[in-house]
Amino acid sequence: MYSIRVFTPDIELLDEFDLYDSVIFKRRWSTVGDFVLTVNQNNVDVSNFQTNNLIMVGNDTRRAGRILQRNPKLDASGASSELWEIKGTTLEGVVKDVLTLAPNGVDYDRITANAETVMKHYIRNNLTAPDEHERHKGSRQKEQVVVANDQGRGRRVQWQASYKKLDEELERMSTLSGLGWLCHLDYDQRKWVMEVYEGRDLTAGQTENPPVIFSPEFDSVGEQEFLDSILDYATVCYVAGQGEGAERRIVVVGDGDGLDRVEEFVDARDVEEEVEDEETGEMVPRPVEEIEEQLYQRGEERLTEKARKQSFTCQILTESPFQYERDWNLGDIVTVQNRKWGVTLMLGSRMSRR
């Protein structure tokens, strides 16, 4: 059983204990994870479970969360239950607290760069080093949070955002690029460090890393469930920018023939044809290539959302030859297989539970 540590938001240790009923800690690759801790009030100092305090499971600084809810109960007779349920999110859940606001004097926060640079740009601009203005009525900065150095990983993307939920924008960027985003504790800095991650290719057939194959033949899985669906599916996307009628700017993304062609429409009128010149303040036309690149990206995002749904859920055996965090980790791409079903997929691991 792992010990549980409780910290203040500034990572001052309040308590450490190993007497608890249960803890379920879920980490996710593209979205915010969560945890549920159940403790007996007779075994721990429940006064430390204040909202915004932190818990950490074992010595793993990546398995830390922020307390958002505590739930003691009374039964019908008025007797107090001995069990407290403590809930919260993983540290990266702090991005759910903010919107993507544009810098002072402009309508959108725009950037074109590699996906990691774009993700960290919006985290900095809205969480760690926001452009403060009197209209905000208080400071938007989360002083506990810092952003790790940018390594410029991922595909090139164009992005613009204004008054969007930051966690939802990061999820969109992650889905488009394949990069994940997580937050961990740093004892030395006493900070929460936001980082972007790139999963490893551990699939069968590649030679750079030892392959990881989850299959009954390798005694590495118990229960398995496979889903293959085209119920909500598209292969071709017509993306329409500004303009009217036959003059409207439209790009076509994707391809397909016959029954394999399923079409989708995206209204992208918000992709602007003109921008304000920084020197003169006048509106000037954007390069056509830049506009169409942004429209293509909108189409790619929609096709990613409407892709063929193929999932393979596996119960990883405790005695599996492939051990979590030793042979594979969150975000890695592995081979999942069941030869009797004729199914072999290369899938990324998007959630871990402990």
DAQUIZI-V797853 format. One record per residue. N is the residue number from 0. RES is the residue in three letters. PSI is psi as a letter, one per 20 degrees, with the letter a starting at -180 (none if undefined). D_FIRST is the distance of its C-alpha to the first C-alpha in Angstrom with 2 decimals. Layout:
N,RES,PSI,D_FIRST ; N,RES,PSI,D_FIRST
//
This chain:
0,MET,p,0.00 ; 1,TYR,q,3.81 ; 2,SER,q,6.57 ; 3,ILE,p,9.47 ; 4,ARG,q,12.95 ; 5,VAL,p,16.16 ; 6,PHE,q,19.43 ; 7,THR,r,23.05 ; 8,PRO,h,24.66 ; 9,ASP,j,26.03 ; 10,ILE,l,22.62 ; 11,GLU,p,23.06 ; 12,LEU,p,19.83 ; 13,LEU,h,19.81 ; 14,ASP,q,16.53 ; 15,GLU,p,13.01 ; 16,PHE,q,10.54 ; 17,ASP,j,7.07 ; 18,LEU,n,8.92 ; 19,TYR,q,9.34 ; 20,ASP,g,10.43 ; 21,SER,q,9.59 ; 22,VAL,p,9.92 ; 23,ILE,o,12.28 ; 24,PHE,o,13.45 ; 25,LYS,p,16.65 ; 26,ARG,q,18.55 ; 27,ARG,q,22.18 ; 28,TRP,g,24.90 ; 29,SER,i,28.04 ; 30,THR,a,26.96 ; 31,VAL,p,24.62 ; 32,GLY,a,21.00 ; 33,ASP,r,19.25 ; 34,PHE,q,16.12 ; 35,VAL,p,15.53 ; 36,LEU,p,13.24 ; 37,THR,p,13.78 ; 38,VAL,q,13.66 ; 39,ASN,p,15.69 ; 40,GLN,i,18.49 ; 41,ASN,i,18.65 ; 42,ASN,i,15.30 ; 43,VAL,r,15.74 ; 44,ASP,n,18.89 ; 45,VAL,i,19.67 ; 46,SER,i,22.70 ; 47,ASN,i,20.72 ; 48,PHE,m,20.12 ; 49,GLN,q,23.55 ; 50,THR,q,24.67 ; 51,ASN,i,24.67 ; 52,ASN,r,21.93 ; 53,LEU,q,19.06 ; 54,ILE,q,15.30 ; 55,MET,p,13.25 ; 56,VAL,o,9.77 ; 57,GLY,b,8.63 ; 58,ASN,j,11.99 ; 59,ASP,o,13.42 ; 60,THR,i,16.66 ; 61,ARG,i,17.41 ; 62,ARG,m,14.56 ; 63,ALA,q,16.16 ; 64,GLY,r,17.98 ; 65,ARG,p,20.77 ; 66,ILE,p,20.76 ; 67,LEU,i,23.76 ; 68,GLN,p,23.36 ; 69,ARG,q,22.15 ; 70,ASN,m,23.05 ; 71,PRO,q,23.48 ; 72,LYS,q,25.81 ; 73,LEU,q,28.59 ; 74,ASP,a,29.67 ; 75,ALA,h,33.35 ; 76,SER,i,34.03 ; 77,GLY,j,32.87 ; 78,ALA,p,29.85 ; 79,SER,p,26.89 ; 80,SER,q,23.68 ; 81,GLU,i,20.70 ; 82,LEU,p,18.48 ; 83,TRP,p,18.72 ; 84,GLU,p,18.14 ; 85,ILE,p,17.89 ; 86,LYS,q,19.17 ; 87,GLY,a,20.40 ; 88,THR,r,21.09 ; 89,THR,r,19.95 ; 90,LEU,h,22.08 ; 91,GLU,i,24.87 ; 92,GLY,i,25.49 ; 93,VAL,h,27.81 ; 94,VAL,i,30.45 ; 95,LYS,i,30.77 ; 96,ASP,i,32.44 ; 97,VAL,q,35.51 ; 98,LEU,r,38.52 ; 99,THR,o,40.26 ; 100,LEU,q,43.36 ; 101,ALA,q,46.33 ; 102,PRO,q,47.62 ; 103,ASN,p,50.48 ; 104,GLY,i,53.71 ; 105,VAL,r,52.49 ; 106,ASP,h,51.52 ; 107,TYR,q,48.63 ; 108,ASP,o,46.15 ; 109,ARG,q,47.03 ; 110,ILE,q,45.73 ; 111,THR,o,46.24 ; 112,ALA,a,43.94 ; 113,ASN,q,41.09 ; 114,ALA,g,38.24 ; 115,GLU,g,35.83 ; 116,THR,g,38.62 ; 117,VAL,g,39.35 ; 118,MET,g,35.77 ; 119,LYS,h,35.44 ; 120,HIS,g,38.95 ; 121,TYR,h,38.10 ; 122,ILE,g,34.87 ; 123,ARG,g,36.98 ; 124,ASN,i,39.92 ; 125,ASN,i,38.02 ; 126,LEU,g,34.93 ; 127,THR,h,35.21 ; 128,ALA,l,39.01 ; 129,PRO,q,40.77 ; 130,ASP,o,44.53 ; 131,GLU,q,44.98 ; 132,HIS,q,47.92 ; 133,GLU,h,49.21 ; 134,ARG,i,48.81 ; 135,HIS,i,45.01 ; 136,LYS,l,45.31 ; 137,GLY,r,42.52 ; 138,SER,p,40.44 ; 139,ARG,i,38.49 ; 140,GLN,p,36.64 ; 141,LYS,n,32.86 ; 142,GLU,h,32.91 ; 143,GLN,i,29.18 ; 144,VAL,p,29.45 ; 145,VAL,r,31.02 ; 146,VAL,p,31.82 ; 147,ALA,r,31.18 ; 148,ASN,q,34.33 ; 149,ASP,p,36.08 ; 150,GLN,j,36.42 ; 151,GLY,k,38.68 ; 152,ARG,q,36.77 ; 153,GLY,r,37.57 ; 154,ARG,r,40.83 ; 155,ARG,p,43.56 ; 156,VAL,q,43.54 ; 157,GLN,p,45.80 ; 158,TRP,q,44.27 ; 159,GLN,q,45.63 ; 160,ALA,q,43.90 ; 161,SER,p,44.93 ; 162,TYR,k,43.17 ; 163,LYS,q,40.48 ; 164,LYS,p,36.80 ; 165,LEU,g,35.18 ; 166,ASP,h,32.04 ; 167,GLU,h,34.38 ; 168,GLU,g,36.51 ; 169,LEU,h,33.61 ; 170,GLU,g,32.48 ; 171,ARG,g,36.08 ; 172,MET,g,36.24 ; 173,SER,g,33.00 ; 174,THR,h,34.28 ; 175,LEU,h,37.62 ; 176,SER,h,36.47 ; 177,GLY,i,33.19 ; 178,LEU,q,31.56 ; 179,GLY,r,28.27 ; 180,TRP,p,27.50 ; 181,LEU,r,24.26 ; 182,CYS,p,23.52 ; 183,HIS,r,21.25 ; 184,LEU,q,21.07 ; 185,ASP,o,23.33 ; 186,TYR,g,22.83 ; 187,ASP,g,26.27 ; 188,GLN,i,28.20 ; 189,ARG,l,26.07 ; 190,LYS,r,26.60 ; 191,TRP,p,25.12 ; 192,VAL,o,26.43 ; 193,MET,p,27.73 ; 194,GLU,q,28.04 ; 195,VAL,p,29.55 ; 196,TYR,q,28.21 ; 197,GLU,p,29.93 ; 198,GLY,q,28.19 ; 199,ARG,q,29.02 ; 200,ASP,o,31.15 ; 201,LEU,k,29.30 ; 202,THR,q,31.67 ; 203,ALA,p,33.62 ; 204,GLY,h,37.00 ; 205,GLN,q,36.20 ; 206,THR,i,36.29 ; 207,GLU,h,34.72 ; 208,ASN,q,31.04 ; 209,PRO,p,29.49 ; 210,PRO,q,29.58 ; 211,VAL,p,26.65 ; 212,ILE,o,27.85 ; 213,PHE,o,25.94 ; 214,SER,q,28.13 ; 215,PRO,h,28.20 ; 216,GLU,h,30.39 ; 217,PHE,j,27.65 ; 218,ASP,k,25.06 ; 219,SER,i,22.88 ; 220,VAL,q,22.92 ; 221,GLY,e,22.83 ; 222,GLU,q,24.46 ; 223,GLN,q,26.89 ; 224,GLU,p,29.16 ; 225,PHE,p,32.04 ; 226,LEU,p,34.14 ; 227,ASP,o,37.49 ; 228,SER,p,39.51 ; 229,ILE,k,42.58 ; 230,LEU,h,42.88 ; 231,ASP,n,42.52 ; 232,TYR,q,43.87 ; 233,ALA,q,46.34 ; 234,THR,i,47.70 ; 235,VAL,p,50.45 ; 236,CYS,p,50.37 ; 237,TYR,o,53.50 ; 238,VAL,p,52.67 ; 239,ALA,p,55.40 ; 240,GLY,b,55.84 ; 241,GLN,r,58.67 ; 242,GLY,r,62.22 ; 243,GLU,q,64.09 ; 244,GLY,c,65.26 ; 245,ALA,i,66.26 ; 246,GLU,i,65.68 ; 247,ARG,p,61.98 ; 248,ARG,p,59.84 ; 249,ILE,p,57.77 ; 250,VAL,q,55.64 ; 251,VAL,p,54.35 ; 252,VAL,p,50.91 ; 253,GLY,a,49.83 ; 254,ASP,r,51.99 ; 255,GLY,q,52.43 ; 256,ASP,q,55.26 ; 257,GLY,c,56.13 ; 258,LEU,i,53.26 ; 259,ASP,j,50.83 ; 260,ARG,o,52.15 ; 261,VAL,p,50.53 ; 262,GLU,q,51.69 ; 263,GLU,q,50.14 ; 264,PHE,p,51.71 ; 265,VAL,p,50.25 ; 266,ASP,o,52.20 ; 267,ALA,l,51.68 ; 268,ARG,h,54.49 ; 269,ASP,i,52.31 ; 270,VAL,o,52.62 ; 271,GLU,q,55.42 ; 272,GLU,h,58.63 ; 273,GLU,q,59.49 ; 274,VAL,r,57.72 ; 275,GLU,p,58.97 ; 276,ASP,p,60.44 ; 277,GLU,h,58.79 ; 278,GLU,g,62.13 ; 279,THR,h,64.62 ; 280,GLY,i,62.48 ; 281,GLU,q,64.26 ; 282,MET,p,62.67 ; 283,VAL,q,62.93 ; 284,PRO,q,62.11 ; 285,ARG,q,58.86 ; 286,PRO,p,59.26 ; 287,VAL,g,59.34 ; 288,GLU,h,56.86 ; 289,GLU,g,54.31 ; 290,ILE,g,54.81 ; 291,GLU,h,54.52 ; 292,GLU,g,51.41 ; 293,GLN,h,49.74 ; 294,LEU,g,51.04 ; 295,TYR,g,49.78 ; 296,GLN,h,46.31 ; 297,ARG,g,46.42 ; 298,GLY,g,47.36 ; 299,GLU,h,44.56 ; 300,GLU,g,42.04 ; 301,ARG,g,43.48 ; 302,LEU,h,43.53 ; 303,THR,g,39.88 ; 304,GLU,h,39.18 ; 305,LYS,j,41.53 ; 306,ALA,q,40.45 ; 307,ARG,p,40.07 ; 308,LYS,o,36.70 ; 309,GLN,o,34.92 ; 310,SER,q,31.23 ; 311,PHE,o,29.18 ; 312,THR,p,25.88 ; 313,CYS,q,23.66 ; 314,GLN,o,20.50 ; 315,ILE,p,19.00 ; 316,LEU,q,18.00 ; 317,THR,h,14.75 ; 318,GLU,k,17.25 ; 319,SER,q,19.55 ; 320,PRO,i,21.54 ; 321,PHE,o,20.89 ; 322,GLN,p,17.43 ; 323,TYR,p,16.55 ; 324,GLU,i,17.06 ; 325,ARG,g,18.57 ; 326,ASP,h,21.49 ; 327,TRP,r,21.63 ; 328,ASN,r,20.53 ; 329,LEU,p,21.36 ; 330,GLY,i,25.18 ; 331,ASP,q,26.03 ; 332,ILE,p,28.72 ; 333,VAL,r,28.01 ; 334,THR,p,30.04 ; 335,VAL,p,29.20 ; 336,GLN,q,31.48 ; 337,ASN,o,32.76 ; 338,ARG,h,36.04 ; 339,LYS,h,37.09 ; 340,TRP,i,37.12 ; 341,GLY,k,38.83 ; 342,VAL,p,36.27 ; 343,THR,o,34.97 ; 344,LEU,q,33.73 ; 345,MET,o,32.62 ; 346,LEU,q,30.06 ; 347,GLY,q,27.99 ; 348,SER,o,24.31 ; 349,ARG,i,24.45 ; 350,MET,q,21.08 ; 351,SER,q,17.42 ; 352,ARG,p,14.74 ; 353,ARG,none,10.97
//
